[in-house]
Structures are given as C-alpha cells and as structure tokens.
Amino acid sequence: MTTNAPPSDLAIARAAHLEPITAVAEAAGIPLDRLEPYGRHVAKIDLGAEQDLADRPRARYVVITAITPTPLGEGKTTTAVGLAQGLNQLGHRATLALRQPSMGPTFGIKGGAAGAGFSQVLPMETLNLHLTGDFHAVTAAHNLLAAMLDNSLHHGNDLGIDPRNISWRRVLDVNDRALRGIVEGLGARIDGVPRQSGFDITAASEVMVVLSLATSLADLRSRLGRIVVGFTLEGRPVTADDLHAAGAMAVILKDALMPNLMQTTENTPVLIHTGPFGNIATGNSSVMADRIGIHTGDYLLTEAGFGSDMGAERFFNLKCRVSGLTPDAAVLVATVRSLKAHSGRFAVVAGRPLPPEMLLEDPEAVRAGAANLRRHIEIVRSFGVPPVVAVNAFPTDHDSELDVIRAVAEAEGARVAVSTHVVDGGKGATDLAAVVAEACDDPHELRCTYELDEPLRTKIEAVATKVYGADGVDFSPTAARDLARFEVLGYGGFPVVIAKTHLSISSDPALRGDPRGWRMPVREVRVAAGAGYVYAISGEMRTMPGLPKHPAAASIDLDEDGQVVGLF
C-alpha cells in the first residue's frame, strides 16, 4: 500500500479550523456555566458537570491499547483520535479522554504526543507544552511535601523518621539524568540535613496518580493525606498528614482536578487530564475525565499506556474499580513495523531511523512476529472484553503485510480493520469505527485478574502468570518481608501494579514476541498508599529519563512572527 506523504503535523495543525471551545462544549452537552476558559480553544470543566450530566444516557466505553510497542511507539494516541473522528463520520457522537503529554519527552526523543497527521489534538503547541498548568501544580504539590519532610528532619525530627528509609524524592517535568541521584542539604548547618536523594520526572509522581484516580475534591484531599513518604525507626509509616502538608497540597491541586477540554482536527471533543507514568504507575488518564465524558455522547474512548499487559491491565484491574465504569470493547493497535520487530530480525532503536531493510516488503517477517499479537488478543479476552485489532497503516506498508495481520487476527476470532487516519483523518478510520461499534454489542462482562481480598503476593503472581505468561514469581527476601509487613500495616486489600519494561510482555526487554518458560523476579515492593496500590518492581526502570545526544529541544524555536517551530 502506498499513499502520498502528508504535510508535517505542525503544518496540518496550523491549517486546521478550530471551533471556539464553547461550541465544542455545547456539542458534547457540557453546560457553559461549567466551563472555565483558558483562551478561545481550551477550557477547564468544573467538577459539577458530572452531576449535571448524570441523567443523560451512558456512552459505550472503549479502551484503546496496543500490542507490545517498538521504542518508536505504534500510534495509540493518533489511532484513538482517528477512531473518535471515524465514529463521528458514521453519524455517532464520540468523545475522547487522553493523558496530557509530559514536556520531558517532548524536548527529548519522543517529541509531542498530540497524535499525528490529520488525527491530532489541537492546539498542538498548547497540548505539548504548559496546557493549563496541571503538571506544574503536581510538581509544586509534590515538592512542597518534600520540603515539609526535610523541614521536619531539620527541626528536630519529632516524628522519628528514619533518614535511611525515606522514599519521597523530588520531581521536575524535564529529562535530566544528572538529577537521578543527588546529595541534598549540603552547606552550613542551617541549610538542612545532608542525605542522599534524587529527582523523578513529574509523570512518575504519586501525586500525579492520586490526581488521576481522585473522584472528588474530598477524595483528593483524603488520598493526599495517606501518601507515605518513609518510615520511622520503629517501622511505622510516615504520611503527608503526619507532616501537616496534605491540606496545602490539596489547595495547590484544586484547579488541576478539573479536566481540560480541547478538540481534534475535526472538532471532536477531547478531555485531556493527568499523565501518570506507564511503567511504574497506572498509565491512564483521569477517572474524573471519564466520569464526565461517559455522558457526553454515544461513545467515550480512552487510551491506556503502552501494551495491553501494561496500561490496559491497570485500566481493568485498578482504574475501572475506582471509577465504577466498565468497558464495552478494547482496541489493540498494531503496526507492520512492530510485528516485524517482534520477529527478531531487525533492530529498532529510539532516536534512529528504521533499518532500511525493515521497509522492504516482507510478509514472512510480519508472520514471524505475530505471536505477540496473538498474546495481546488473549490478554484482552482474559478480561471478558471483546478485542478489535486496529492496524495503524503507514505509507511504507505493503498490502501483503497488512493481509498477514488481518489473517492472524481473524484466525484468533478478533475483529480487525486497517485504518489510514493519519493521512485521511476520520474518513480513513470509518472501517475501524464500524467494527468497534459492532464489538460493543457483543455480550461481555468485565473479569478482573484477582480479587481484592486475596493476599498481595497472590495478586502479583496472578498478574505475572495470567497476563504476562510467566511460569511464576521469584520474590527477593526483602520483597517477601515487605509484602508481609504491608499486610500487617493494613495495605493488603490494595490492588497491585507491577513496574516492568514496556518493551516486552515479560520483565526482560530483550524477549520479543510471546515469551515462554521464564520467571518474573521481584526485587522490591513499595506502597503507594495515596494512590491506593502496592507496586512490585521487576527490572530496571528509569523514573528520570535522560536527553539523547541530539535532543528534540535543539530544533524547537520561535520564528520571526513568534510562532513555535520545530515541534513534532
């Protein structure tokens, strides 16, 4: 398949017609007195809109996830945008709920995360940069708690905090490897207590997860108060409430709890809200956005980070339990290049062009990597939700390669459609929209991987074996001890999150396809008491990314008219 290459994303975004944000809100049925405009094309939605819309019909709820992505990503966001536009092309009313991009990757390797081509969220520059300041509010609230913690140590440590057992670091919305590990408190005695610490990127903050899961201002305040920053010498958890910091944090985050309203290139409503890290956290947009969006049309689409083993697993097992919403279908985004990568015949490296031989017609390479697609279809089905395979088509794809993906999906009993939304907008996604609408009519009932009253260890083993396909879990002595301690401390009823690589269904990023015959190591477990889950750490994940040799930031500038250039 060949198509003419579209103009640049930025050129398309600049040429698109934007409706006033009030018109976008009216189309979604959102009362105008619940809008707080940020200029003509962005607004926050007051939380009272949830109650205002409560009597309206509930939309069909669709989660967009993916097979295991290459380091370049497979286009989940642009597929979600294209699908929403495609549903509108068929006469349905669709609303989209997405995470807010982090500025760190925008200025690093990945670039922006507003979609691509004729399936973008606009204004592109606003979305990829400051938007309404929610990320800055999370940064400020998180670092206020860090300052209150260090202040308590400085003024006599009345809480008896063990300086060697402090887990609360600081955050910034940048990629800066030099801040991963620091020594703070250097200088005179009045400058604080010296200790080792470090910085994470803002998207990795537990405050971001708390914001994404909170169901009201009262719930936000309560969750913030439960955040554990460390432990005393006797092993008692020390919370933000113990430090008297949670109230001020809630004040900082009050406006940030309101979802942001934007629009696509075809003026489809988009709720942009929160951006928790996909490796170590939930990797999903906010509960509040979904609870408002579920009453704004016929379909609400929401995206879960990385593959179905990551963001979608947490969507089903954690987010749906908090929101009370259950999905009607799940879309698995797949690409020719990702399945070729899973064949093991090509090396794909972030920040570098695809290997030239990977662009040659090679249906056998697609077939060789198809085990990964089969496994993700199986994962979605394990949750009781109908899967739809969306093939995000690139101009370099060949019909024979697309035919392989169709055949594999159909052999697994999944619906499948090829979508050209990047170059054709909503019209290129109408086939996909039609099969998604059909899938929503299939009988379905959400099944979680584990019950909340099961032991923490059992929950972790259930995700590892039932979702990832591991033969079992090997807990380090420290992890086993801490799991038992968390049960005693009252955290045993929490759901679990497993922090692992997104580049493999397994915990080893080098294992492609559908790895079998492996065991998952858990070297450490931690509690995110404010977010309300325990997370197991398997493998090495950087919570503060670094910049590449040639950062995207080096190409971003203002032209003589004050317009942003170089953003992609």
SEPATI-269055 format. One record per residue (C-alpha): residue in one letter; x, y, z. Coordinates in steps of 0.1 Angstrom, whole numbers, plus 5000, padded with zeros to 4 digits. Each point is the difference from the previous one (the first is absolute). Layout:
AXYZ...
% end
This chain:
M500050005000T501450344991T498650355006N501450354996A501750125031P497950265019P501350345010S501850045033D497949965032L500650365009A498950124965I496849805002A499350135035R500550364990A497749964970A497249835019H496850195008L499550035037E496650055015P499650225031I500349785030T496450105010A498849844967V501949685008A498549995035E496550064986A500449714975A500949785030G497150135021I502250155026P498350305017L501850324991D499850125036R502349705009L502850134977E503050205011P501650114967Y503750024995G499950214969R497749924970H501049634995V500649855034A497849985032K499949835033I496749825009D498750065035L499449685019G496450095004A499549894964E500049645010Q496850055020D498550224973L500449724974A499149715023D496549954985R501349984964P500549664984R503249825006A502449984970R501649684988Y503449985017V503049904979V503649975011I502850044974T503149795008A502649834978I502349714994T503550035015P501350324984T503450064984P502150285016L498450234974G496449935011E497249874978G497650294999K497449935027T499250375005T499650084963T497949684996A497850105029V499650354984G499349854966L497549755014A498150275018Q499850204967G499149694981L497049935024N498950364994Q500349944962L497549715004G497550235018H500949915036R501050255026A503449915015T502150165028L503649925007A501949995033L503850014999R503050055022Q501850334999P503549974984S503150065022M502350274988G503049795008P499549764970T498850294979F503550165003G501749675000I499749724975K496249934996G498950354991G496450105005A497149775008A497150174984G499449744973A501250034964G499050124966F496250064997S499349835033Q501350245026V498950185031L500150384996P501550255007M503049784996E502650235017T497750075029L499549635007N503649914998L501350285021H498350165031L496349954992T498250135031G502949945025D498849675015F503549844997H501550315017A497449975028V500949635005T503750105001A499450275026A497849795022H502549714999N502950225008L498250185028L499649665017A503749944995A500850335015M497849945030L501649665005D503550155000N498950285022S498849755026L503449835000H501750345004H497950115029G500749705023N498349714982D497149995024L498349724980G503149775004I500449964962D502849764990P502150204976R501149674984N496449904993I498750304981S498349934967W498850354990R502250174974R499550324981V498650044964L500450224970D498349974966V503349974981N502449734988D503150055021R502249715008A502350215023L497150025025R499449635003G502249985031I501050305021V501250095035E497850275015G500450225031L503750084993G501450335014A499650155034R498049845028I497150234993D499849864965G498449685010V500949645008P502449844974R498649684985Q499949824966S496950054979G499150084964F497550124975D497449824979I498150144970T496650155011A498149724981A501549755025S498750195031E497549825022V498250345001M499349964963V498449665006V498050145029L498750284977S499149754973L498149775024A498250255022T496350014997S499350335017L501950285019A499349825032D501449684986L503050194987R500750145035S499649675017R502349824975L502750275004G499949965037R500749634998I503150034978V502949825018V503350194998G502149765021F500149815033T501050065035L502849815018E497349775014G498649934965R496850225002P499150174967V500350385000T497350174979A499450344985D497350055027D502649935026L502150294985H496950224998A500750054963A497049844983G497650305005A502350244982M500749744973A496249974994V499850384997I502750004973L498249724981K496550135004D499750144964A502249724986L497349745009M497750164973P500449824966N501250214970L497850024969M501650024966Q499149884964T501449794972T500850114965E496349934992N498750175031T499249695019P500050075038V503049885019L500549995038I503750035008H500849935036T503049875021G502949794987P501249735024F503149804989G499149684982N502949795013I499750055037A496550145004T496549974985G500850154966N496450124995S498250344998S497850115028V497049845016M498350345001A500450054962D498449664994R497250065024I499150324983G500749884965I497849695004H496950224997T501150224971G499249794970D499549654985Y503649895005L502750085025L503549894989T502950005025E503649904994A502149785023G503850034999F502349754982G498749654992S497149815015D502349835025M500750355015G497550294998A497049784991E500749755028R500050295024F496950164983F498049685006N501449895034L500450355016K498450294982C496749834993R499749905036V500450365011S497850164973G497249755001L500050004962T500349684980P501249994964D498149874970A502949924977A503850034998V502050124969L503449844995V502250234978A502549804979T502450114973V501949814973R503350145014S499349885036L499249644988K503250014979A501950115031H498549715020S501449764973G503450065015R501450074965F500450385004A501550245026V497850305007V501750275021A498350315014G501250324984R501349824969P498349944966L498549664994P502549754984P499550044962E499549624995M497050035024L498250214975L500249744973E497049784992D500449705024P496749835010E502049715015A501650235025V496650125010R498849645004A503149925021G499150275025A496349935001A500249815033N500150335018L496650104984R498549665009R501150045036H498550355003I496749884986E500149735027I500850265027V497050224990R497749704999S501149895035F498250315013G496849914983V500150284975P499649974962P503350084982V500350204968V503350014981A500750344985V502849994975N501650355000A501150014963F503250184990P500750114964T503049755000D497749705007H499249754973D496649844993S501549655005E501250105035L496650145009D498449684988V502149805024I498850215030R496449964989A500449634997V501649965034A497350215017E497149824983A501549665008E499950105037G496450104996A500650385004R498650274978V502650194981A500150314977V502850194983S499950385008T501650284980H498950285024V503450175000V499850094964D496249994996G498750115033G496649875012K499149874965G503049775002A498749855032T496449924991D500649634994L501649995035A497250205015A497449764985V501649685015V500550175033A496350095001E499249644992A502349875027C498350225026D496849804994D501749675008P499049845034H502750095025E500750015037L503150155016R502249745018C502950125021T503249795003Y499749975038E497750085029L500950285024D499749785030E502849774988P503550045015L502350254983R502449724990T497249814984K498850314980I503650064987E500349634990A496650024982V501050294978A503449844992T498649664991K496650084985V500850334982Y503849984993G500249624995A502749955026D500649665016G500150165034V501450285021D503350015020F499850245029S503250135015P500249955038T499550385004A496950004978A498549715018R500650165033D498550334990L496949844985A499349835033R500650335018F497650194976E497349745008V500550075038L499950384994G496649974983Y500950024963G499249644992G496650094983F501750224975P500349914963V503549964986V502150154973I503149844985A502750244990K501749844970T501250064965H497550104973L502149854972S499149645008I497049825014S502649855023S502150195025D503149974977P500050264973A502149774977L497349744998R497750064970G496849854987D498349785026P502749895024R499549665018G502049815026W501050295021R499550115036M499550365011P502450135027V498750255025R502950185018E498050265019V496450095009R498750355010V496750145011A498350294983A497550055028G498550324986A499549854966G498749695017Y502249714987V503249815007Y502549984972A502649734994I503250094982S501349764974G502950114980E501650344996M497850304990R501350364999T497650235017M502150304988P500749974963G503150154984L500450204969P501449854968K503150134983H497850204977P497050115021A496850114982A500450325021A502950104978S497650044970I497250185018D499950384997L497950314992D499950154965E499950374993D496250005004G500249845034Q498849674988V501449675014V502149814975G501749665002L497449845022F498949654988
% end
